[in-house]
Amino acid sequence: MLRFLNQCSQGRGAWLLMAFTALALELTALWFQHVMLLKPCVLCIYERCALFGVLGAALIGAIAPKTPLRYVAMVIWLYSAFRGVQLT
């Protein structure tokens, strides 16, 4: 299992999938806010901030998946995901 996760983190596919998912969630939230004119609650804003951290980490990981920079991306991703879960 860990070997599989290590192999996934060394390719761009998993990082780009995570970036696409975070971007889709952000765009959906912006759609609800600006097109449907729904005001977000404070918790929604905090969750968006956590998602921006995940998006940034995914882009860092996608840029250099085979270098030690991917470990920095993993730390940013875990921290952002932890803070997002901690808020709920």
N, CA, C and O atoms as a CHARMM CRD file, in Angstrom:
* protein
*
  352
    1    1 MET  N      0.82500  -1.19900   0.00000 PROA 1      0.00000
    2    1 MET  CA     0.00000   0.00000   0.00000 PROA 1      0.00000
    3    1 MET  C      0.86700   1.26000   0.00000 PROA 1      0.00000
    4    1 MET  O      0.64200   2.17900  -0.78700 PROA 1      0.00000
    5    2 LEU  N      1.85900   1.29100   0.89100 PROA 2      0.00000
    6    2 LEU  CA     2.72800   2.46600   0.93700 PROA 2      0.00000
    7    2 LEU  C      3.56700   2.59400  -0.32900 PROA 2      0.00000
    8    2 LEU  O      3.85800   3.70100  -0.78100 PROA 2      0.00000
    9    3 ARG  N      3.94900   1.46700  -0.89100 PROA 3      0.00000
   10    3 ARG  CA     4.71500   1.50400  -2.14000 PROA 3      0.00000
   11    3 ARG  C      3.86300   2.10700  -3.26200 PROA 3      0.00000
   12    3 ARG  O      4.35800   2.88200  -4.08000 PROA 3      0.00000
   13    4 PHE  N      2.58400   1.74300  -3.29000 PROA 4      0.00000
   14    4 PHE  CA     1.66600   2.29500  -4.29200 PROA 4      0.00000
   15    4 PHE  C      1.51500   3.80900  -4.11600 PROA 4      0.00000
   16    4 PHE  O      1.54600   4.55400  -5.09500 PROA 4      0.00000
   17    5 LEU  N      1.35200   4.26000  -2.87300 PROA 5      0.00000
   18    5 LEU  CA     1.22900   5.70100  -2.62300 PROA 5      0.00000
   19    5 LEU  C      2.51200   6.44100  -2.98600 PROA 5      0.00000
   20    5 LEU  O      2.46700   7.56300  -3.49100 PROA 5      0.00000
   21    6 ASN  N      3.65300   5.81100  -2.72800 PROA 6      0.00000
   22    6 ASN  CA     4.92300   6.42300  -3.10200 PROA 6      0.00000
   23    6 ASN  C      5.03100   6.54800  -4.61800 PROA 6      0.00000
   24    6 ASN  O      5.50300   7.56500  -5.12700 PROA 6      0.00000
   25    7 GLN  N      4.59600   5.52000  -5.33700 PROA 7      0.00000
   26    7 GLN  CA     4.63500   5.57800  -6.79900 PROA 7      0.00000
   27    7 GLN  C      3.68300   6.64400  -7.33300 PROA 7      0.00000
   28    7 GLN  O      4.00000   7.33900  -8.29800 PROA 7      0.00000
   29    8 CYS  N      2.51800   6.77000  -6.70500 PROA 8      0.00000
   30    8 CYS  CA     1.56000   7.79800  -7.14000 PROA 8      0.00000
   31    8 CYS  C      2.11500   9.19700  -6.93500 PROA 8      0.00000
   32    8 CYS  O      1.89700  10.08000  -7.76500 PROA 8      0.00000
   33    9 SER  N      2.83300   9.40700  -5.83400 PROA 9      0.00000
   34    9 SER  CA     3.35100  10.74500  -5.55200 PROA 9      0.00000
   35    9 SER  C      4.50700  11.11400  -6.46800 PROA 9      0.00000
   36    9 SER  O      4.87000  12.28700  -6.55900 PROA 9      0.00000
   37   10 GLN  N      5.09100  10.13400  -7.14700 PROA 10     0.00000
   38   10 GLN  CA     6.19500  10.42500  -8.05300 PROA 10     0.00000
   39   10 GLN  C      5.74000  10.70300  -9.47800 PROA 10     0.00000
   40   10 GLN  O      6.56400  10.99600 -10.34500 PROA 10     0.00000
   41   11 GLY  N      4.45000  10.61600  -9.72700 PROA 11     0.00000
   42   11 GLY  CA     3.91500  10.92500 -11.05200 PROA 11     0.00000
   43   11 GLY  C      3.06700  12.18500 -11.00900 PROA 11     0.00000
   44   11 GLY  O      2.61300  12.60300  -9.94400 PROA 11     0.00000
   45   12 ARG  N      2.86200  12.77200 -12.14500 PROA 12     0.00000
   46   12 ARG  CA     2.08400  14.01300 -12.20400 PROA 12     0.00000
   47   12 ARG  C      0.57900  13.77700 -12.13300 PROA 12     0.00000
   48   12 ARG  O     -0.17100  14.68300 -11.76900 PROA 12     0.00000
   49   13 GLY  N      0.13300  12.58700 -12.47300 PROA 13     0.00000
   50   13 GLY  CA    -1.29900  12.31100 -12.56000 PROA 13     0.00000
   51   13 GLY  C     -2.05500  12.57100 -11.26800 PROA 13     0.00000
   52   13 GLY  O     -3.08300  13.24700 -11.27600 PROA 13     0.00000
   53   14 ALA  N     -1.55800  12.04500 -10.16700 PROA 14     0.00000
   54   14 ALA  CA    -2.24300  12.21600  -8.88000 PROA 14     0.00000
   55   14 ALA  C     -2.23200  13.67700  -8.44400 PROA 14     0.00000
   56   14 ALA  O     -3.22300  14.18100  -7.91500 PROA 14     0.00000
   57   15 TRP  N     -1.11300  14.35000  -8.66800 PROA 15     0.00000
   58   15 TRP  CA    -1.01800  15.76200  -8.29200 PROA 15     0.00000
   59   15 TRP  C     -1.97200  16.61200  -9.12700 PROA 15     0.00000
   60   15 TRP  O     -2.63000  17.51000  -8.60200 PROA 15     0.00000
   61   16 LEU  N     -2.04500  16.32900 -10.42300 PROA 16     0.00000
   62   16 LEU  CA    -2.94800  17.09700 -11.28200 PROA 16     0.00000
   63   16 LEU  C     -4.40900  16.80000 -10.97400 PROA 16     0.00000
   64   16 LEU  O     -5.25300  17.69200 -11.06400 PROA 16     0.00000
   65   17 LEU  N     -4.71800  15.55800 -10.61300 PROA 17     0.00000
   66   17 LEU  CA    -6.07900  15.21900 -10.21000 PROA 17     0.00000
   67   17 LEU  C     -6.47200  15.98700  -8.94500 PROA 17     0.00000
   68   17 LEU  O     -7.59000  16.49100  -8.84000 PROA 17     0.00000
   69   18 MET  N     -5.54900  16.07200  -7.99400 PROA 18     0.00000
   70   18 MET  CA    -5.82800  16.81900  -6.77000 PROA 18     0.00000
   71   18 MET  C     -5.99700  18.30700  -7.07900 PROA 18     0.00000
   72   18 MET  O     -6.88200  18.95700  -6.52300 PROA 18     0.00000
   73   19 ALA  N     -5.15800  18.84700  -7.95500 PROA 19     0.00000
   74   19 ALA  CA    -5.27300  20.26100  -8.31900 PROA 19     0.00000
   75   19 ALA  C     -6.59100  20.52500  -9.04500 PROA 19     0.00000
   76   19 ALA  O     -7.25900  21.52300  -8.77200 PROA 19     0.00000
   77   20 PHE  N     -6.96400  19.64700  -9.95900 PROA 20     0.00000
   78   20 PHE  CA    -8.22100  19.81600 -10.69000 PROA 20     0.00000
   79   20 PHE  C     -9.41700  19.74900  -9.75100 PROA 20     0.00000
   80   20 PHE  O    -10.35800  20.53100  -9.88600 PROA 20     0.00000
   81   21 THR  N     -9.38700  18.82400  -8.80500 PROA 21     0.00000
   82   21 THR  CA   -10.49000  18.69000  -7.85300 PROA 21     0.00000
   83   21 THR  C    -10.61200  19.93300  -6.97900 PROA 21     0.00000
   84   21 THR  O    -11.71400  20.44000  -6.77000 PROA 21     0.00000
   85   22 ALA  N     -9.48500  20.42600  -6.46800 PROA 22     0.00000
   86   22 ALA  CA    -9.52000  21.62900  -5.63200 PROA 22     0.00000
   87   22 ALA  C     -9.99800  22.83200  -6.43900 PROA 22     0.00000
   88   22 ALA  O    -10.77300  23.64800  -5.94000 PROA 22     0.00000
   89   23 LEU  N     -9.53900  22.94400  -7.67900 PROA 23     0.00000
   90   23 LEU  CA    -9.96800  24.05600  -8.52400 PROA 23     0.00000
   91   23 LEU  C    -11.45800  23.96400  -8.83400 PROA 23     0.00000
   92   23 LEU  O    -12.15500  24.97900  -8.83200 PROA 23     0.00000
   93   24 ALA  N    -11.94800  22.76600  -9.09700 PROA 24     0.00000
   94   24 ALA  CA   -13.38200  22.59200  -9.37000 PROA 24     0.00000
   95   24 ALA  C    -14.22200  22.97400  -8.15600 PROA 24     0.00000
   96   24 ALA  O    -15.27400  23.59600  -8.30200 PROA 24     0.00000
   97   25 LEU  N    -13.76800  22.61100  -6.96700 PROA 25     0.00000
   98   25 LEU  CA   -14.50100  22.97600  -5.75500 PROA 25     0.00000
   99   25 LEU  C    -14.48700  24.48500  -5.52700 PROA 25     0.00000
  100   25 LEU  O    -15.49200  25.06300  -5.11400 PROA 25     0.00000
  101   26 GLU  N    -13.35200  25.12000  -5.79300 PROA 26     0.00000
  102   26 GLU  CA   -13.26300  26.57800  -5.64800 PROA 26     0.00000
  103   26 GLU  C    -14.17100  27.28400  -6.65300 PROA 26     0.00000
  104   26 GLU  O    -14.87100  28.23400  -6.30300 PROA 26     0.00000
  105   27 LEU  N    -14.15600  26.82100  -7.89200 PROA 27     0.00000
  106   27 LEU  CA   -15.00500  27.44100  -8.91300 PROA 27     0.00000
  107   27 LEU  C    -16.48500  27.23700  -8.61500 PROA 27     0.00000
  108   27 LEU  O    -17.30300  28.11700  -8.88100 PROA 27     0.00000
  109   28 THR  N    -16.82500  26.08300  -8.06800 PROA 28     0.00000
  110   28 THR  CA   -18.21200  25.84000  -7.67600 PROA 28     0.00000
  111   28 THR  C    -18.63500  26.79400  -6.56800 PROA 28     0.00000
  112   28 THR  O    -19.73500  27.34500  -6.60500 PROA 28     0.00000
  113   29 ALA  N    -17.76800  26.98600  -5.58800 PROA 29     0.00000
  114   29 ALA  CA   -18.08200  27.91300  -4.49700 PROA 29     0.00000
  115   29 ALA  C    -18.22100  29.34200  -5.01900 PROA 29     0.00000
  116   29 ALA  O    -19.11200  30.07600  -4.59200 PROA 29     0.00000
  117   30 LEU  N    -17.35000  29.73500  -5.93500 PROA 30     0.00000
  118   30 LEU  CA   -17.45400  31.07900  -6.51300 PROA 30     0.00000
  119   30 LEU  C    -18.72000  31.22600  -7.35300 PROA 30     0.00000
  120   30 LEU  O    -19.31400  32.30300  -7.39200 PROA 30     0.00000
  121   31 TRP  N    -19.13400  30.16200  -8.02000 PROA 31     0.00000
  122   31 TRP  CA   -20.37900  30.17900  -8.78900 PROA 31     0.00000
  123   31 TRP  C    -21.56400  30.44600  -7.86300 PROA 31     0.00000
  124   31 TRP  O    -22.40900  31.29600  -8.14500 PROA 31     0.00000
  125   32 PHE  N    -21.61000  29.71100  -6.76000 PROA 32     0.00000
  126   32 PHE  CA   -22.70100  29.91600  -5.80800 PROA 32     0.00000
  127   32 PHE  C    -22.69400  31.33500  -5.24900 PROA 32     0.00000
  128   32 PHE  O    -23.75200  31.92500  -5.03200 PROA 32     0.00000
  129   33 GLN  N    -21.49800  31.88400  -5.01600 PROA 33     0.00000
  130   33 GLN  CA   -21.41100  33.20700  -4.41500 PROA 33     0.00000
  131   33 GLN  C    -21.75100  34.31600  -5.39900 PROA 33     0.00000
  132   33 GLN  O    -22.53700  35.20500  -5.07000 PROA 33     0.00000
  133   34 HSD  N    -21.18500  34.28600  -6.58200 PROA 34     0.00000
  134   34 HSD  CA   -21.30300  35.42700  -7.48900 PROA 34     0.00000
  135   34 HSD  C    -22.41900  35.29600  -8.52300 PROA 34     0.00000
  136   34 HSD  O    -22.98600  36.30900  -8.93100 PROA 34     0.00000
  137   35 VAL  N    -22.74700  34.10300  -8.94900 PROA 35     0.00000
  138   35 VAL  CA   -23.79600  33.93200  -9.95300 PROA 35     0.00000
  139   35 VAL  C    -25.14800  33.70800  -9.28600 PROA 35     0.00000
  140   35 VAL  O    -26.15000  34.31200  -9.67000 PROA 35     0.00000
  141   36 MET  N    -25.16300  32.84100  -8.29200 PROA 36     0.00000
  142   36 MET  CA   -26.42500  32.56100  -7.61000 PROA 36     0.00000
  143   36 MET  C    -26.69000  33.53200  -6.45200 PROA 36     0.00000
  144   36 MET  O    -27.73900  33.47400  -5.81100 PROA 36     0.00000
  145   37 LEU  N    -25.73000  34.41800  -6.19400 PROA 37     0.00000
  146   37 LEU  CA   -25.83700  35.47100  -5.17900 PROA 37     0.00000
  147   37 LEU  C    -26.12400  34.92900  -3.77700 PROA 37     0.00000
  148   37 LEU  O    -26.90500  35.51000  -3.02500 PROA 37     0.00000
  149   38 LEU  N    -25.48900  33.82000  -3.43900 PROA 38     0.00000
  150   38 LEU  CA   -25.58700  33.27500  -2.09000 PROA 38     0.00000
  151   38 LEU  C    -24.37500  33.73600  -1.29200 PROA 38     0.00000
  152   38 LEU  O    -23.23700  33.54600  -1.72200 PROA 38     0.00000
  153   39 LYS  N    -24.60900  34.32900  -0.15600 PROA 39     0.00000
  154   39 LYS  CA   -23.50000  34.80600   0.66600 PROA 39     0.00000
  155   39 LYS  C    -22.89900  33.63300   1.43900 PROA 39     0.00000
  156   39 LYS  O    -23.62600  32.87800   2.08400 PROA 39     0.00000
  157   40 PRO  N    -21.57600  33.47700   1.37800 PROA 40     0.00000
  158   40 PRO  CA   -20.95400  32.36400   2.10500 PROA 40     0.00000
  159   40 PRO  C    -20.85800  32.67300   3.60100 PROA 40     0.00000
  160   40 PRO  O    -20.71200  33.82700   4.00500 PROA 40     0.00000
  161   41 CYS  N    -20.94200  31.63700   4.39600 PROA 41     0.00000
  162   41 CYS  CA   -20.76600  31.80900   5.83300 PROA 41     0.00000
  163   41 CYS  C    -19.26400  31.87100   6.13800 PROA 41     0.00000
  164   41 CYS  O    -18.43100  31.64700   5.26000 PROA 41     0.00000
  165   42 VAL  N    -18.94400  32.17200   7.36900 PROA 42     0.00000
  166   42 VAL  CA   -17.54100  32.29100   7.76600 PROA 42     0.00000
  167   42 VAL  C    -16.82200  30.95100   7.60500 PROA 42     0.00000
  168   42 VAL  O    -15.67200  30.91400   7.16800 PROA 42     0.00000
  169   43 LEU  N    -17.48200  29.87100   7.95000 PROA 43     0.00000
  170   43 LEU  CA   -16.87900  28.54700   7.81200 PROA 43     0.00000
  171   43 LEU  C    -16.56200  28.23600   6.34900 PROA 43     0.00000
  172   43 LEU  O    -15.54300  27.61200   6.05300 PROA 43     0.00000
  173   44 CYS  N    -17.42800  28.66700   5.44100 PROA 44     0.00000
  174   44 CYS  CA   -17.18100  28.44400   4.00900 PROA 44     0.00000
  175   44 CYS  C    -15.91700  29.17000   3.55100 PROA 44     0.00000
  176   44 CYS  O    -15.14300  28.63900   2.75500 PROA 44     0.00000
  177   45 ILE  N    -15.71500  30.37200   4.05200 PROA 45     0.00000
  178   45 ILE  CA   -14.51100  31.12700   3.69900 PROA 45     0.00000
  179   45 ILE  C    -13.26900  30.41500   4.22300 PROA 45     0.00000
  180   45 ILE  O    -12.26700  30.32000   3.51500 PROA 45     0.00000
  181   46 TYR  N    -13.32500  29.91500   5.45400 PROA 46     0.00000
  182   46 TYR  CA   -12.18600  29.18300   6.01200 PROA 46     0.00000
  183   46 TYR  C    -11.89800  27.91200   5.21900 PROA 46     0.00000
  184   46 TYR  O    -10.73900  27.56000   4.99700 PROA 46     0.00000
  185   47 GLU  N    -12.94300  27.23400   4.79900 PROA 47     0.00000
  186   47 GLU  CA   -12.75300  26.02200   3.99900 PROA 47     0.00000
  187   47 GLU  C    -12.12500  26.35500   2.64600 PROA 47     0.00000
  188   47 GLU  O    -11.30900  25.59000   2.13200 PROA 47     0.00000
  189   48 ARG  N    -12.50000  27.47700   2.08300 PROA 48     0.00000
  190   48 ARG  CA   -11.88100  27.89300   0.81100 PROA 48     0.00000
  191   48 ARG  C    -10.39900  28.16200   0.99000 PROA 48     0.00000
  192   48 ARG  O     -9.59500  27.81500   0.12400 PROA 48     0.00000
  193   49 CYS  N    -10.03000  28.77700   2.10600 PROA 49     0.00000
  194   49 CYS  CA    -8.60800  29.02200   2.37400 PROA 49     0.00000
  195   49 CYS  C     -7.84300  27.70400   2.46400 PROA 49     0.00000
  196   49 CYS  O     -6.73600  27.59100   1.93800 PROA 49     0.00000
  197   50 ALA  N     -8.42100  26.71900   3.12200 PROA 50     0.00000
  198   50 ALA  CA    -7.77900  25.40300   3.20300 PROA 50     0.00000
  199   50 ALA  C     -7.67300  24.77500   1.81300 PROA 50     0.00000
  200   50 ALA  O     -6.67100  24.13400   1.49700 PROA 50     0.00000
  201   51 LEU  N     -8.69300  24.95600   0.99200 PROA 51     0.00000
  202   51 LEU  CA    -8.65100  24.40900  -0.36900 PROA 51     0.00000
  203   51 LEU  C     -7.59000  25.09800  -1.22500 PROA 51     0.00000
  204   51 LEU  O     -6.97200  24.45900  -2.07700 PROA 51     0.00000
  205   52 PHE  N     -7.37500  26.39200  -1.00700 PROA 52     0.00000
  206   52 PHE  CA    -6.30500  27.07500  -1.73800 PROA 52     0.00000
  207   52 PHE  C     -4.94300  26.50300  -1.35100 PROA 52     0.00000
  208   52 PHE  O     -4.04800  26.41100  -2.19100 PROA 52     0.00000
  209   53 GLY  N     -4.78400  26.12000  -0.08600 PROA 53     0.00000
  210   53 GLY  CA    -3.54900  25.46200   0.33200 PROA 53     0.00000
  211   53 GLY  C     -3.36200  24.12700  -0.36000 PROA 53     0.00000
  212   53 GLY  O     -2.25600  23.79700  -0.79000 PROA 53     0.00000
  213   54 VAL  N     -4.43000  23.35800  -0.47200 PROA 54     0.00000
  214   54 VAL  CA    -4.37400  22.06600  -1.17100 PROA 54     0.00000
  215   54 VAL  C     -4.05600  22.28500  -2.65000 PROA 54     0.00000
  216   54 VAL  O     -3.26300  21.54700  -3.23600 PROA 54     0.00000
  217   55 LEU  N     -4.67600  23.29600  -3.24700 PROA 55     0.00000
  218   55 LEU  CA    -4.41500  23.59600  -4.66000 PROA 55     0.00000
  219   55 LEU  C     -2.95500  23.99200  -4.87000 PROA 55     0.00000
  220   55 LEU  O     -2.31700  23.53300  -5.81700 PROA 55     0.00000
  221   56 GLY  N     -2.43000  24.83500  -3.99500 PROA 56     0.00000
  222   56 GLY  CA    -1.02500  25.23300  -4.10200 PROA 56     0.00000
  223   56 GLY  C     -0.08400  24.05300  -3.94200 PROA 56     0.00000
  224   56 GLY  O      0.89500  23.92600  -4.67900 PROA 56     0.00000
  225   57 ALA  N     -0.37900  23.19300  -2.98100 PROA 57     0.00000
  226   57 ALA  CA     0.45700  22.00700  -2.77500 PROA 57     0.00000
  227   57 ALA  C      0.41000  21.09100  -3.99100 PROA 57     0.00000
  228   57 ALA  O      1.43000  20.53000  -4.38900 PROA 57     0.00000
  229   58 ALA  N     -0.76200  20.94100  -4.57600 PROA 58     0.00000
  230   58 ALA  CA    -0.89100  20.07900  -5.75300 PROA 58     0.00000
  231   58 ALA  C     -0.10900  20.64300  -6.93100 PROA 58     0.00000
  232   58 ALA  O      0.50300  19.88800  -7.68600 PROA 58     0.00000
  233   59 LEU  N     -0.12200  21.94500  -7.09100 PROA 59     0.00000
  234   59 LEU  CA     0.64300  22.54600  -8.19000 PROA 59     0.00000
  235   59 LEU  C      2.14000  22.40200  -7.96500 PROA 59     0.00000
  236   59 LEU  O      2.88800  22.15800  -8.91200 PROA 59     0.00000
  237   60 ILE  N      2.58600  22.55000  -6.72400 PROA 60     0.00000
  238   60 ILE  CA     4.00700  22.34700  -6.41800 PROA 60     0.00000
  239   60 ILE  C      4.39500  20.90200  -6.70700 PROA 60     0.00000
  240   60 ILE  O      5.43800  20.64300  -7.30700 PROA 60     0.00000
  241   61 GLY  N      3.55800  19.96500  -6.28100 PROA 61     0.00000
  242   61 GLY  CA     3.84300  18.55600  -6.53600 PROA 61     0.00000
  243   61 GLY  C      3.81700  18.20400  -8.01100 PROA 61     0.00000
  244   61 GLY  O      4.57700  17.34500  -8.45800 PROA 61     0.00000
  245   62 ALA  N      2.95200  18.86000  -8.77100 PROA 62     0.00000
  246   62 ALA  CA     2.87000  18.57500 -10.21000 PROA 62     0.00000
  247   62 ALA  C      4.05800  19.14900 -10.96800 PROA 62     0.00000
  248   62 ALA  O      4.44600  18.61800 -12.00800 PROA 62     0.00000
  249   63 ILE  N      4.63300  20.21800 -10.45900 PROA 63     0.00000
  250   63 ILE  CA     5.78400  20.82700 -11.13500 PROA 63     0.00000
  251   63 ILE  C      7.00200  19.91200 -11.06300 PROA 63     0.00000
  252   63 ILE  O      7.69400  19.71300 -12.06100 PROA 63     0.00000
  253   64 ALA  N      7.26300  19.35600  -9.88300 PROA 64     0.00000
  254   64 ALA  CA     8.46900  18.54300  -9.70600 PROA 64     0.00000
  255   64 ALA  C      8.15100  17.28400  -8.90000 PROA 64     0.00000
  256   64 ALA  O      8.51500  17.19900  -7.72700 PROA 64     0.00000
  257   65 PRO  N      7.47800  16.30500  -9.51200 PROA 65     0.00000
  258   65 PRO  CA     7.06300  15.13300  -8.73100 PROA 65     0.00000
  259   65 PRO  C      8.18400  14.15700  -8.38600 PROA 65     0.00000
  260   65 PRO  O      8.02400  13.34300  -7.47600 PROA 65     0.00000
  261   66 LYS  N      9.29900  14.21800  -9.07900 PROA 66     0.00000
  262   66 LYS  CA    10.36700  13.25500  -8.82100 PROA 66     0.00000
  263   66 LYS  C     11.50500  13.84400  -7.99800 PROA 66     0.00000
  264   66 LYS  O     12.51100  13.17000  -7.77500 PROA 66     0.00000
  265   67 THR  N     11.36900  15.07700  -7.54500 PROA 67     0.00000
  266   67 THR  CA    12.40300  15.71800  -6.73900 PROA 67     0.00000
  267   67 THR  C     11.95600  15.77300  -5.28100 PROA 67     0.00000
  268   67 THR  O     10.79200  15.50900  -4.97800 PROA 67     0.00000
  269   68 PRO  N     12.86700  16.11300  -4.38500 PROA 68     0.00000
  270   68 PRO  CA    12.47500  16.25300  -2.97200 PROA 68     0.00000
  271   68 PRO  C     11.46100  17.37500  -2.72300 PROA 68     0.00000
  272   68 PRO  O     10.91500  17.47700  -1.62400 PROA 68     0.00000
  273   69 LEU  N     11.20800  18.20100  -3.71300 PROA 69     0.00000
  274   69 LEU  CA    10.20400  19.25600  -3.56500 PROA 69     0.00000
  275   69 LEU  C      8.81000  18.66400  -3.35200 PROA 69     0.00000
  276   69 LEU  O      7.92900  19.32400  -2.80100 PROA 69     0.00000
  277   70 ARG  N      8.61500  17.42900  -3.78600 PROA 70     0.00000
  278   70 ARG  CA     7.30300  16.80300  -3.57100 PROA 70     0.00000
  279   70 ARG  C      7.03300  16.58200  -2.09100 PROA 70     0.00000
  280   70 ARG  O      5.87500  16.54300  -1.67600 PROA 70     0.00000
  281   71 TYR  N      8.08700  16.43600  -1.28400 PROA 71     0.00000
  282   71 TYR  CA     7.88400  16.29100   0.15900 PROA 71     0.00000
  283   71 TYR  C      7.36800  17.59100   0.76100 PROA 71     0.00000
  284   71 TYR  O      6.55400  17.57600   1.68400 PROA 71     0.00000
  285   72 VAL  N      7.84400  18.70800   0.23700 PROA 72     0.00000
  286   72 VAL  CA     7.31300  20.00700   0.67200 PROA 72     0.00000
  287   72 VAL  C      5.83800  20.09500   0.30300 PROA 72     0.00000
  288   72 VAL  O      5.02200  20.56600   1.09600 PROA 72     0.00000
  289   73 ALA  N      5.50100  19.64800  -0.88700 PROA 73     0.00000
  290   73 ALA  CA     4.10100  19.65600  -1.32100 PROA 73     0.00000
  291   73 ALA  C      3.24800  18.76000  -0.42400 PROA 73     0.00000
  292   73 ALA  O      2.11500  19.11000  -0.09500 PROA 73     0.00000
  293   74 MET  N      3.78400  17.61600  -0.03300 PROA 74     0.00000
  294   74 MET  CA     3.03100  16.72500   0.85500 PROA 74     0.00000
  295   74 MET  C      2.79200  17.36400   2.21900 PROA 74     0.00000
  296   74 MET  O      1.71000  17.23000   2.79100 PROA 74     0.00000
  297   75 VAL  N      3.79600  18.05500   2.73600 PROA 75     0.00000
  298   75 VAL  CA     3.64400  18.71400   4.03800 PROA 75     0.00000
  299   75 VAL  C      2.60200  19.82200   3.94900 PROA 75     0.00000
  300   75 VAL  O      1.75900  19.94900   4.83600 PROA 75     0.00000
  301   76 ILE  N      2.65100  20.62300   2.88900 PROA 76     0.00000
  302   76 ILE  CA     1.65500  21.69200   2.70900 PROA 76     0.00000
  303   76 ILE  C      0.26200  21.09500   2.55100 PROA 76     0.00000
  304   76 ILE  O     -0.70500  21.60000   3.12100 PROA 76     0.00000
  305   77 TRP  N      0.16600  20.02900   1.78100 PROA 77     0.00000
  306   77 TRP  CA    -1.13000  19.37300   1.58100 PROA 77     0.00000
  307   77 TRP  C     -1.68500  18.83200   2.89100 PROA 77     0.00000
  308   77 TRP  O     -2.85700  19.04500   3.20300 PROA 77     0.00000
  309   78 LEU  N     -0.85000  18.13100   3.66300 PROA 78     0.00000
  310   78 LEU  CA    -1.31900  17.57400   4.93400 PROA 78     0.00000
  311   78 LEU  C     -1.71200  18.67000   5.91800 PROA 78     0.00000
  312   78 LEU  O     -2.71300  18.54500   6.62400 PROA 78     0.00000
  313   79 TYR  N     -0.93000  19.73700   5.96400 PROA 79     0.00000
  314   79 TYR  CA    -1.25600  20.84500   6.87000 PROA 79     0.00000
  315   79 TYR  C     -2.57700  21.49700   6.46700 PROA 79     0.00000
  316   79 TYR  O     -3.42400  21.75700   7.32200 PROA 79     0.00000
  317   80 SER  N     -2.75700  21.75800   5.19100 PROA 80     0.00000
  318   80 SER  CA    -3.99500  22.38900   4.72300 PROA 80     0.00000
  319   80 SER  C     -5.19500  21.47900   4.94600 PROA 80     0.00000
  320   80 SER  O     -6.25700  21.93600   5.36900 PROA 80     0.00000
  321   81 ALA  N     -5.02900  20.20200   4.66300 PROA 81     0.00000
  322   81 ALA  CA    -6.12900  19.25900   4.88100 PROA 81     0.00000
  323   81 ALA  C     -6.46000  19.14800   6.36600 PROA 81     0.00000
  324   81 ALA  O     -7.63200  19.08700   6.73800 PROA 81     0.00000
  325   82 PHE  N     -5.44200  19.12200   7.21100 PROA 82     0.00000
  326   82 PHE  CA    -5.67000  19.04800   8.65700 PROA 82     0.00000
  327   82 PHE  C     -6.40600  20.28000   9.15700 PROA 82     0.00000
  328   82 PHE  O     -7.34900  20.17300   9.94200 PROA 82     0.00000
  329   83 ARG  N     -5.97300  21.45500   8.69800 PROA 83     0.00000
  330   83 ARG  CA    -6.63900  22.68400   9.13500 PROA 83     0.00000
  331   83 ARG  C     -8.07400  22.74000   8.62600 PROA 83     0.00000
  332   83 ARG  O     -8.96100  23.22300   9.33000 PROA 83     0.00000
  333   84 GLY  N     -8.30900  22.26000   7.42700 PROA 84     0.00000
  334   84 GLY  CA    -9.66700  22.23400   6.90000 PROA 84     0.00000
  335   84 GLY  C    -10.57500  21.31100   7.68900 PROA 84     0.00000
  336   84 GLY  O    -11.72700  21.64900   7.95800 PROA 84     0.00000
  337   85 VAL  N    -10.06300  20.14600   8.06300 PROA 85     0.00000
  338   85 VAL  CA   -10.85100  19.20900   8.86600 PROA 85     0.00000
  339   85 VAL  C    -11.02700  19.74400  10.28100 PROA 85     0.00000
  340   85 VAL  O    -12.07500  19.55300  10.89800 PROA 85     0.00000
  341   86 GLN  N    -10.01200  20.40400  10.78300 PROA 86     0.00000
  342   86 GLN  CA   -10.07000  20.95500  12.13500 PROA 86     0.00000
  343   86 GLN  C    -11.15900  22.02300  12.25700 PROA 86     0.00000
  344   86 GLN  O    -11.74100  22.19100  13.32800 PROA 86     0.00000
  345   87 LEU  N    -11.43100  22.73000  11.18900 PROA 87     0.00000
  346   87 LEU  CA   -12.43500  23.79600  11.22400 PROA 87     0.00000
  347   87 LEU  C    -13.85700  23.26000  11.24500 PROA 87     0.00000
  348   87 LEU  O    -14.76200  23.92700  11.74700 PROA 87     0.00000
  349   88 THR  N    -14.06600  22.06500  10.70800 PROA 88     0.00000
  350   88 THR  CA   -15.43700  21.55100  10.63300 PROA 88     0.00000
  351   88 THR  C    -15.88400  20.88600  11.90600 PROA 88     0.00000
  352   88 THR  O    -17.01500  20.40700  11.98800 PROA 88     0.00000
